[in-house]
Amino acid sequence: MSATSLMQRPEQAPPKRVLVRLAARGDVQAINDIYNHYVPDSTCTYQEEPEPMALRQQWFANHGHEHPVTVAQLDGRVVGWASLSPYHPRSAYRHTVENSVYIHPDYHRRGIGSLLLADLIARAREIGHRAIIAAIDSEQGPSLALHAKHGFKETGHLTQVGFKCGRWLDVIYMELLLTSS
Ligand SMILES: CC(C)(COP(=O)(O)OP(=O)(O)OC[C@H]1O[C@@H](n2cnc3c(N)ncnc32)[C@H](O)[C@@H]1OP(=O)(O)O)[C@@H](O)C(=O)NCCC(=O)NCCS
Protein backbone atom coordinates (compact mmCIF):
# COMPACT_ATOMS: atom_id res chain seq x y z
CA MET A 1 0.00 0.00 0.00
CA SER A 2 2.84 2.42 0.75
CA ALA A 3 3.30 4.50 -2.33
CA THR A 4 6.17 6.47 -3.72
CA SER A 5 4.87 9.07 -6.12
CA LEU A 6 6.35 11.69 -8.33
CA MET A 7 4.55 14.96 -7.89
CA GLN A 8 3.57 16.20 -11.28
CA ARG A 9 2.79 19.85 -10.66
CA PRO A 10 4.52 21.77 -13.48
CA GLU A 11 5.26 24.68 -11.13
CA GLN A 12 7.34 22.40 -8.87
CA ALA A 13 10.76 22.23 -10.50
CA PRO A 14 12.36 19.80 -10.19
CA PRO A 15 9.73 17.29 -9.01
CA LYS A 16 10.67 15.59 -5.76
CA ARG A 17 9.81 12.16 -4.47
CA VAL A 18 7.19 11.97 -1.74
CA LEU A 19 6.87 8.72 0.19
CA VAL A 20 3.54 7.94 1.85
CA ARG A 21 3.91 5.28 4.53
CA LEU A 22 2.50 4.10 7.82
CA ALA A 23 3.67 6.29 10.68
CA ALA A 24 6.10 4.98 13.27
CA ARG A 25 6.57 6.07 16.87
CA GLY A 26 9.49 8.21 15.80
CA ASP A 27 7.13 10.32 13.66
CA VAL A 28 4.81 11.32 16.48
CA GLN A 29 6.68 14.51 17.38
CA ALA A 30 6.55 15.74 13.78
CA ILE A 31 2.87 14.80 13.56
CA ASN A 32 2.12 16.78 16.71
CA ASP A 33 4.19 19.78 15.63
CA ILE A 34 2.35 19.99 12.30
CA TYR A 35 -1.01 19.72 14.06
CA ASN A 36 -0.17 22.25 16.78
CA HIS A 37 0.79 24.84 14.16
CA TYR A 38 -2.93 25.12 13.34
CA VAL A 39 -4.30 25.09 16.88
CA PRO A 40 -3.97 28.77 17.94
CA ASP A 41 -5.22 30.60 14.85
CA SER A 42 -6.94 28.25 12.41
CA THR A 43 -10.50 26.99 12.32
CA CYS A 44 -9.36 23.76 10.64
CA THR A 45 -9.34 22.29 14.15
CA TYR A 46 -11.64 23.33 16.97
CA GLN A 47 -8.94 22.57 19.53
CA GLU A 48 -7.74 25.80 21.20
CA GLU A 49 -4.83 24.63 23.36
CA PRO A 50 -1.80 22.80 21.96
CA GLU A 51 -1.98 19.01 22.05
CA PRO A 52 0.50 17.73 24.67
CA MET A 53 2.95 15.13 23.39
CA ALA A 54 1.84 12.63 26.04
CA LEU A 55 -1.74 12.70 24.68
CA ARG A 56 -0.51 12.50 21.09
CA GLN A 57 1.55 9.44 21.96
CA GLN A 58 -1.51 7.86 23.58
CA TRP A 59 -3.57 8.73 20.48
CA PHE A 60 -0.96 7.07 18.30
CA ALA A 61 -0.82 3.95 20.47
CA ASN A 62 -4.63 3.66 20.23
CA HIS A 63 -4.55 3.65 16.42
CA GLY A 64 -4.25 -0.02 15.57
CA HIS A 65 -4.41 -1.79 12.22
CA GLU A 66 -8.00 -0.72 11.51
CA HIS A 67 -7.24 2.92 12.20
CA PRO A 68 -3.97 3.72 10.42
CA VAL A 69 -1.86 6.82 10.81
CA THR A 70 0.24 7.68 7.77
CA VAL A 71 2.90 10.25 6.98
CA ALA A 72 4.19 11.91 3.84
CA GLN A 73 7.95 12.10 3.79
CA LEU A 74 9.93 14.40 1.51
CA ASP A 75 13.72 14.30 1.49
CA GLY A 76 13.63 12.41 4.78
CA ARG A 77 11.35 14.95 6.49
CA VAL A 78 7.76 14.35 7.60
CA VAL A 79 5.78 17.11 5.85
CA GLY A 80 2.24 15.85 6.40
CA TRP A 81 0.15 13.17 8.01
CA ALA A 82 -3.26 11.57 7.80
CA SER A 83 -5.31 9.23 9.93
CA LEU A 84 -8.48 7.19 10.22
CA SER A 85 -10.10 7.28 13.64
CA PRO A 86 -13.23 5.64 14.99
CA TYR A 87 -16.22 7.85 14.16
CA HIS A 88 -18.24 7.03 17.28
CA PRO A 89 -17.75 4.73 20.30
CA ARG A 90 -21.19 3.05 19.97
CA SER A 91 -20.56 -0.38 18.49
CA ALA A 92 -22.93 -0.14 15.53
CA TYR A 93 -20.73 2.62 14.13
CA ARG A 94 -17.75 0.26 13.93
CA HIS A 95 -17.55 0.27 10.13
CA THR A 96 -17.40 4.07 9.96
CA VAL A 97 -14.26 6.14 10.39
CA GLU A 98 -13.39 9.81 10.52
CA ASN A 99 -10.36 11.09 8.66
CA SER A 100 -7.77 13.79 9.29
CA VAL A 101 -5.16 15.27 6.92
CA TYR A 102 -2.64 17.92 7.94
CA ILE A 103 0.17 19.30 5.79
CA HIS A 104 3.08 21.38 7.08
CA PRO A 105 2.33 25.02 6.13
CA ASP A 106 5.51 25.27 4.01
CA TYR A 107 4.34 22.38 1.81
CA HIS A 108 0.80 23.29 0.84
CA ARG A 109 -0.43 23.05 -2.75
CA ARG A 110 2.15 20.52 -3.89
CA GLY A 111 -0.23 17.59 -4.17
CA ILE A 112 0.81 16.09 -0.82
CA GLY A 113 -2.64 16.32 0.81
CA SER A 114 -4.09 14.62 -2.21
CA LEU A 115 -1.49 11.84 -2.07
CA LEU A 116 -2.19 11.24 1.61
CA LEU A 117 -5.97 11.22 1.19
CA ALA A 118 -5.90 8.88 -1.83
CA ASP A 119 -3.67 6.49 0.10
CA LEU A 120 -5.94 6.71 3.15
CA ILE A 121 -9.04 5.90 1.10
CA ALA A 122 -7.28 2.88 -0.43
CA ARG A 123 -6.32 1.68 3.04
CA ALA A 124 -9.90 2.15 4.30
CA ARG A 125 -11.23 0.04 1.42
CA GLU A 126 -8.66 -2.68 2.04
CA ILE A 127 -9.46 -2.78 5.76
CA GLY A 128 -13.16 -3.09 4.95
CA HIS A 129 -14.55 0.15 6.33
CA ARG A 130 -17.88 1.22 4.91
CA ALA A 131 -17.87 4.99 5.20
CA ILE A 132 -15.40 7.81 5.84
CA ILE A 133 -16.67 10.99 7.48
CA ALA A 134 -14.89 14.33 7.27
CA ALA A 135 -16.10 17.06 9.63
CA ILE A 136 -14.82 20.31 8.14
CA ASP A 137 -15.21 23.90 9.27
CA SER A 138 -17.23 25.74 6.62
CA GLU A 139 -14.48 28.38 6.18
CA GLN A 140 -11.94 25.75 5.17
CA GLY A 141 -12.24 25.96 1.40
CA PRO A 142 -9.01 24.01 0.69
CA SER A 143 -10.13 21.08 2.82
CA LEU A 144 -13.66 21.08 1.39
CA ALA A 145 -12.21 21.11 -2.14
CA LEU A 146 -9.68 18.39 -1.32
CA HIS A 147 -12.37 16.05 -0.03
CA ALA A 148 -14.75 16.83 -2.92
CA LYS A 149 -11.94 16.04 -5.34
CA HIS A 150 -11.69 12.58 -3.78
CA GLY A 151 -15.41 11.85 -4.03
CA PHE A 152 -16.71 12.99 -0.65
CA LYS A 153 -20.26 14.39 -0.77
CA GLU A 154 -21.70 16.99 1.57
CA THR A 155 -24.21 15.26 3.84
CA GLY A 156 -24.80 17.79 6.60
CA HIS A 157 -24.31 21.34 7.76
CA LEU A 158 -24.30 22.20 11.45
CA THR A 159 -24.82 25.89 12.15
CA GLN A 160 -22.82 27.79 14.81
CA VAL A 161 -21.66 24.70 16.71
CA GLY A 162 -18.14 26.04 17.26
CA PHE A 163 -16.76 29.29 18.66
CA LYS A 164 -13.12 30.07 17.95
CA CYS A 165 -11.11 33.08 16.77
CA GLY A 166 -13.91 35.31 18.12
CA ARG A 167 -16.67 34.00 15.90
CA TRP A 168 -19.31 31.31 15.57
CA LEU A 169 -18.39 28.47 13.27
CA ASP A 170 -20.35 26.02 11.13
CA VAL A 171 -19.30 22.44 10.48
CA ILE A 172 -19.87 20.71 7.18
CA TYR A 173 -20.07 16.94 7.19
CA MET A 174 -18.77 15.18 4.10
CA GLU A 175 -18.99 11.44 3.54
CA LEU A 176 -17.36 8.97 1.22
CA LEU A 177 -19.19 5.65 0.91
CA LEU A 178 -16.72 2.91 0.11
CA THR A 179 -19.22 0.58 -1.50
CA SER A 180 -22.07 1.17 -3.89
CA SER A 181 -24.15 -1.77 -2.66
C1 LIG B 1 -6.37 21.00 3.29
C2 LIG B 1 -4.93 20.57 3.10
C3 LIG B 1 -4.73 19.22 3.78
C4 LIG B 1 -4.66 20.42 1.59
O1 LIG B 1 -3.36 19.88 1.41
P1 LIG B 1 -2.43 20.30 0.19
O2 LIG B 1 -1.27 19.38 0.15
O3 LIG B 1 -2.13 21.74 0.26
O4 LIG B 1 -3.42 20.04 -1.02
P2 LIG B 1 -3.04 19.52 -2.50
O5 LIG B 1 -1.95 20.34 -3.06
O6 LIG B 1 -2.85 18.05 -2.47
O7 LIG B 1 -4.38 19.85 -3.27
C5 LIG B 1 -5.34 18.85 -3.53
C6 LIG B 1 -6.67 19.53 -3.77
O8 LIG B 1 -7.09 20.21 -2.60
C7 LIG B 1 -7.77 21.42 -2.96
N1 LIG B 1 -6.99 22.56 -2.47
C8 LIG B 1 -5.82 22.51 -1.76
N2 LIG B 1 -5.44 23.76 -1.42
C9 LIG B 1 -6.37 24.59 -1.91
C10 LIG B 1 -6.54 26.01 -1.86
N3 LIG B 1 -5.66 26.81 -1.23
N4 LIG B 1 -7.62 26.55 -2.44
C11 LIG B 1 -8.53 25.77 -3.06
N5 LIG B 1 -8.43 24.41 -3.15
C12 LIG B 1 -7.36 23.84 -2.57
C13 LIG B 1 -7.86 21.40 -4.47
O9 LIG B 1 -9.03 20.70 -4.83
C14 LIG B 1 -6.63 20.59 -4.84
O10 LIG B 1 -6.74 19.99 -6.09
P3 LIG B 1 -6.22 20.78 -7.42
O11 LIG B 1 -4.78 21.08 -7.15
O12 LIG B 1 -6.45 19.81 -8.51
O13 LIG B 1 -7.04 22.04 -7.49
C15 LIG B 1 -3.93 21.62 3.64
O14 LIG B 1 -4.31 22.89 3.15
C16 LIG B 1 -3.88 21.68 5.14
O15 LIG B 1 -3.11 20.97 5.78
N6 LIG B 1 -4.69 22.56 5.72
C17 LIG B 1 -4.74 22.74 7.16
C18 LIG B 1 -5.27 21.51 7.84
C19 LIG B 1 -6.63 21.10 7.35
O16 LIG B 1 -7.50 21.90 7.02
N7 LIG B 1 -6.82 19.78 7.31
C20 LIG B 1 -8.09 19.20 6.97
C21 LIG B 1 -8.84 18.94 8.24
S1 LIG B 1 -9.16 17.21 8.41
The ligand as a Tripos MOL2 file, in Angstrom:
@<TRIPOS>MOLECULE
LIG
   48    50     1     0     0
SMALL
NO_CHARGES

@<TRIPOS>ATOM
      1 C1         -6.3750   20.9980    3.2910 C.3       1 LIG1
      2 C2         -4.9280   20.5650    3.0990 C.3       1 LIG1
      3 C3         -4.7300   19.2180    3.7800 C.3       1 LIG1
      4 C4         -4.6580   20.4210    1.5880 C.3       1 LIG1
      5 O1         -3.3630   19.8770    1.4130 O.3       1 LIG1
      6 P1         -2.4280   20.3000    0.1880 P.3       1 LIG1
      7 O2         -1.2740   19.3850    0.1520 O.co2     1 LIG1
      8 O3         -2.1290   21.7410    0.2570 O.co2     1 LIG1
      9 O4         -3.4210   20.0430   -1.0200 O.3       1 LIG1
     10 P2         -3.0370   19.5150   -2.4950 P.3       1 LIG1
     11 O5         -1.9490   20.3370   -3.0650 O.co2     1 LIG1
     12 O6         -2.8510   18.0470   -2.4750 O.co2     1 LIG1
     13 O7         -4.3780   19.8530   -3.2710 O.3       1 LIG1
     14 C5         -5.3430   18.8470   -3.5320 C.3       1 LIG1
     15 C6         -6.6720   19.5280   -3.7690 C.3       1 LIG1
     16 O8         -7.0920   20.2120   -2.5970 O.3       1 LIG1
     17 C7         -7.7700   21.4230   -2.9580 C.3       1 LIG1
     18 N1         -6.9850   22.5630   -2.4650 N.ar      1 LIG1
     19 C8         -5.8230   22.5130   -1.7600 C.ar      1 LIG1
     20 N2         -5.4420   23.7630   -1.4230 N.ar      1 LIG1
     21 C9         -6.3660   24.5940   -1.9090 C.ar      1 LIG1
     22 C10        -6.5380   26.0120   -1.8580 C.ar      1 LIG1
     23 N3         -5.6610   26.8140   -1.2320 N.pl3     1 LIG1
     24 N4         -7.6250   26.5460   -2.4360 N.ar      1 LIG1
     25 C11        -8.5280   25.7750   -3.0590 C.ar      1 LIG1
     26 N5         -8.4270   24.4130   -3.1530 N.ar      1 LIG1
     27 C12        -7.3640   23.8420   -2.5730 C.ar      1 LIG1
     28 C13        -7.8590   21.3960   -4.4690 C.3       1 LIG1
     29 O9         -9.0280   20.6960   -4.8300 O.3       1 LIG1
     30 C14        -6.6270   20.5860   -4.8360 C.3       1 LIG1
     31 O10        -6.7400   19.9870   -6.0940 O.3       1 LIG1
     32 P3         -6.2180   20.7830   -7.4180 P.3       1 LIG1
     33 O11        -4.7760   21.0840   -7.1530 O.co2     1 LIG1
     34 O12        -6.4520   19.8130   -8.5090 O.co2     1 LIG1
     35 O13        -7.0390   22.0390   -7.4900 O.co2     1 LIG1
     36 C15        -3.9290   21.6210    3.6380 C.3       1 LIG1
     37 O14        -4.3110   22.8890    3.1460 O.3       1 LIG1
     38 C16        -3.8790   21.6830    5.1390 C.2       1 LIG1
     39 O15        -3.1050   20.9730    5.7770 O.2       1 LIG1
     40 N6         -4.6850   22.5630    5.7230 N.am      1 LIG1
     41 C17        -4.7420   22.7350    7.1640 C.3       1 LIG1
     42 C18        -5.2730   21.5060    7.8420 C.3       1 LIG1
     43 C19        -6.6310   21.1040    7.3490 C.2       1 LIG1
     44 O16        -7.4950   21.8990    7.0210 O.2       1 LIG1
     45 N7         -6.8230   19.7830    7.3050 N.am      1 LIG1
     46 C20        -8.0860   19.1960    6.9740 C.3       1 LIG1
     47 C21        -8.8380   18.9370    8.2420 C.3       1 LIG1
     48 S1         -9.1610   17.2070    8.4050 S.3       1 LIG1
@<TRIPOS>BOND
     1     1     2 1
     2     2     3 1
     3     2     4 1
     4     2    36 1
     5     4     5 1
     6     5     6 1
     7     6     7 2
     8     6     8 1
     9     6     9 1
    10     9    10 1
    11    10    11 2
    12    10    12 1
    13    10    13 1
    14    13    14 1
    15    14    15 1
    16    15    16 1
    17    15    30 1
    18    16    17 1
    19    17    18 1
    20    17    28 1
    21    18    19 ar
    22    18    27 ar
    23    19    20 ar
    24    20    21 ar
    25    21    22 ar
    26    21    27 ar
    27    22    23 1
    28    22    24 ar
    29    24    25 ar
    30    25    26 ar
    31    26    27 ar
    32    28    29 1
    33    28    30 1
    34    30    31 1
    35    31    32 1
    36    32    33 2
    37    32    34 1
    38    32    35 1
    39    36    37 1
    40    36    38 1
    41    38    39 2
    42    38    40 1
    43    40    41 1
    44    41    42 1
    45    42    43 1
    46    43    44 2
    47    43    45 1
    48    45    46 1
    49    46    47 1
    50    47    48 1
@<TRIPOS>SUBSTRUCTURE
     1 LIG1         1 GROUP 0 **** ****
